[in-house]
Amino acid sequence: MASWYPLIKDVHLITVAFTLSFFLLRFYWVIAGSAMLHRRWVRSVPHINDSVLLLSGVLLMVITHFYPFSVQGSWLTEKLLGVIIYIALGSMALSRRPRKMGTRWIATLTALIIALIVIKLAITKMPILGIV
């Protein structure tokens, strides 16, 4: 299974890049009031990508034996918490509910900061908060 690690890691990194890029594109469409947001593929592609992202993350966890809520995986616990916060903020930024544009901007910028923290955790594997 370890021989699959490079491929699964590459898939994971590609889906992360796509998630962040497509999030920014959709946010641009929100501010521009674009009709692109209402296209079916725009609503379904992120779910497909995020499913592949989640699956590759779980596979990496199984291969590396880093598990959240363990001493060795405390960085992963923080990463998981960060991903949940990123998803909540992304939903706030892109939701169809009427929101003030300032709220959308703050949610987007905060989501991007959280994404950078998640990336830092993934690269360094050093917990920031010390959560177990």
C-alpha positions in Angstrom: 0.0 0.0 0.0 2.9 2.4 0.7 3.9 2.3 -3.0 0.6 4.1 -3.7 1.6 7.0 -1.4 3.1 9.3 -4.0 0.1 8.9 -6.4 -2.4 9.4 -3.6 -0.5 12.4 -2.3 -0.4 14.0 -5.8 -4.1 13.4 -6.2 -4.7 15.0 -2.8 -2.6 18.0 -3.6 -4.2 18.5 -7.0 -7.7 18.4 -5.5 -6.6 20.9 -2.8 -5.4 23.3 -5.5 -8.6 22.8 -7.5 -10.7 23.4 -4.4 -9.0 26.6 -3.5 -8.9 27.9 -7.1 -12.6 27.0 -7.8 -13.6 28.6 -4.4 -11.9 31.9 -5.5 -13.5 31.7 -9.0 -17.0 31.1 -7.5 -16.4 34.0 -5.1 -15.5 36.2 -8.1 -18.8 35.1 -9.7 -20.7 36.0 -6.6 -19.3 39.5 -6.5 -19.8 39.9 -10.2 -23.3 38.7 -10.0 -22.6 36.1 -12.7 -25.1 33.7 -14.0 -22.4 31.0 -14.0 -23.2 30.3 -10.4 -26.5 28.8 -11.5 -25.1 26.3 -13.9 -25.5 22.7 -12.9 -21.8 21.8 -13.4 -20.7 24.7 -11.2 -22.8 23.3 -8.3 -21.8 19.6 -8.8 -18.1 19.7 -9.7 -17.0 21.0 -6.3 -18.8 18.1 -4.6 -17.1 15.6 -6.8 -13.7 17.1 -6.3 -14.2 17.4 -2.5 -15.2 13.7 -2.4 -12.0 12.8 -4.1 -10.1 15.1 -1.8 -11.7 13.4 1.3 -11.1 9.9 0.0 -7.4 10.7 -0.8 -7.0 12.2 2.7 -8.5 9.1 4.3 -6.2 6.8 2.2 -3.2 8.9 3.2 -4.2 8.5 6.8 -4.4 4.8 6.5 -1.1 4.5 4.6 0.9 6.8 7.0 -0.9 5.7 10.2 -1.4 9.3 11.3 -4.8 9.5 12.9 -6.6 12.5 14.3 -7.3 12.5 18.1 -4.0 10.7 18.8 -0.7 12.0 20.1 1.1 11.4 16.8 -1.7 12.9 14.9 -2.4 16.0 16.9 -1.4 18.1 13.9 -4.0 16.2 11.9 -6.7 16.9 14.5 -5.9 20.6 14.1 -6.0 20.2 10.3 -9.3 18.5 10.4 -10.7 21.3 12.7 -9.3 23.9 10.2 -11.0 22.1 7.3 -14.3 22.2 9.1 -13.9 25.9 9.8 -12.9 26.5 6.1 -16.0 24.7 4.9 -18.3 26.7 7.2 -16.7 30.0 6.1 -16.8 29.0 2.4 -20.5 28.2 2.7 -21.1 31.6 4.3 -19.1 33.3 1.5 -20.8 31.5 -1.4 -24.3 30.8 0.0 -27.4 31.7 -2.0 -28.8 33.4 1.2 -28.8 37.2 0.9 -25.8 38.5 2.8 -24.0 41.8 3.0 -21.0 41.9 0.7 -18.8 42.8 3.6 -19.7 39.6 5.4 -18.9 37.6 2.2 -15.5 39.3 1.9 -14.6 38.7 5.6 -15.7 35.0 5.3 -13.7 34.5 2.2 -10.5 36.2 3.5 -10.8 34.3 6.8 -11.4 31.0 4.9 -8.2 31.6 2.9 -6.2 32.3 6.1 -7.5 29.1 7.6 -6.6 27.2 4.3 -3.0 28.6 4.7 -2.9 27.3 8.3 -4.2 23.9 7.2 -1.5 23.8 4.5 1.2 24.8 7.0 0.0 22.0 9.3 0.1 19.5 6.4 3.6 20.5 5.4 5.2 20.8 8.9 3.1 18.2 10.7 3.7 20.4 13.8 0.6 21.2 15.8 -0.1 24.9 16.5 -2.6 24.6 19.3 -1.5 21.4 20.9 -5.0 19.8 20.6 -5.0 16.0 21.1 
